[in-house]
Amino acid sequence: MGSNGAIDDIHSDYISIAPQTMMFTWYSIPTGGGATVHSYDSTKKWIKSFPIPNAVGSTKIDLPANTAFIAINVPNPNTRSGLCKLTVGDVKTDWTPAPEDKVNVSDMRKPANQVASIDEVNAKQDKIGYTPADDDNVIHRDPNTGAVTESGNFPELKVKGVSVATSDDLKSLEDASWHTITGNNESLSSYICLYKKNNEEKYVDLILHGIMGTGKNTILNTPDIQTELLDLKDIVSAPKEVSGRIVCLSNVNGSGFVEISGTKLTFAWYSTVLSVGSRIESTNSSDDTPFLRVTFD
């Protein structure tokens, strides 16, 4: 999973898997965000997404027959808490920490005669040869407070030959990662949206899943009946154009085209009556993806 302690969501790489039943379980709920499991075919083309309800309990996932990979998005437990697990099969299991997070108790039970004393450690350290640091290439600290007394810059910093990322590098990585927002509005009783922003090419890709909150029977291109789908004000300040549409999963003829009004995405169903509780998702027939693409200045 890719993340660090400062990012609110973590996203897995592609995981090779055969089509089967899986079980996603929340043992405790995160303070924000939501989880989604995505299935892909053997060419890593998206097939289907499975949004997970934010409630303690298990959700059964039946992967499509042409599934070859999955990817998982979950809230970062370091910043948003929450305990969850994805398992193979349809039987709920108790939560357990990952093997790499467990402490090997046997290593803590060695007899005292097998543990080196401080004097032995110091004696071995004195025998280790080392080259004193070049004073011109170190950061100095106040001997009384430990505070850094001067600024420093280390271009192309490496440790054992491996490049070390700077805070600017990490900020750039965070900006290019997938992020999650959740909420509700006048059209949707709840929604979860994954988005990734490309600042160089000036566009945002969004994957939206939601539940209709109010029945709609509205006609395209009538501005006074376009209703809010998603407010982009916390993502981009000046959206220009949007491509893609919204489809109703419970009605194959249910389709709505998306427009921009200020910082908001709005939509209207085309000659289709939909009721409260209908599930909707984004799609883009121009490139056969689940993305809404928004360009911005």
Buried (B, 14 or more C-beta within 10 A) or exposed (E): EEBEEEBBBBBBEEEEBEEEEBBBBBBEBBEBBBBBBBBBEEEEEBBBBBBBBBEEEBBEBBBEEEBBBBBBBBBBBEBBEBBBBBEEEEEBEEEEEEEEEEEEEEEEEEEEEEEEEEEEEEEEEEEEEEEEEEEEEEEEEEEEEEEEEEEEEEEEEEEEEEEEEEEEEEEEBBEEBBBBBBEEBEBBEBBBBBBBBBEEEBBBBBBBBBBBBEEBEBEBEEEEBBBBBBBBEEBBEEBEEBBBBBBBEEBEEBBBBBBBEEBBBBBBBBEBEBEEEBBBBBBBEEEEBBBBBBBBE
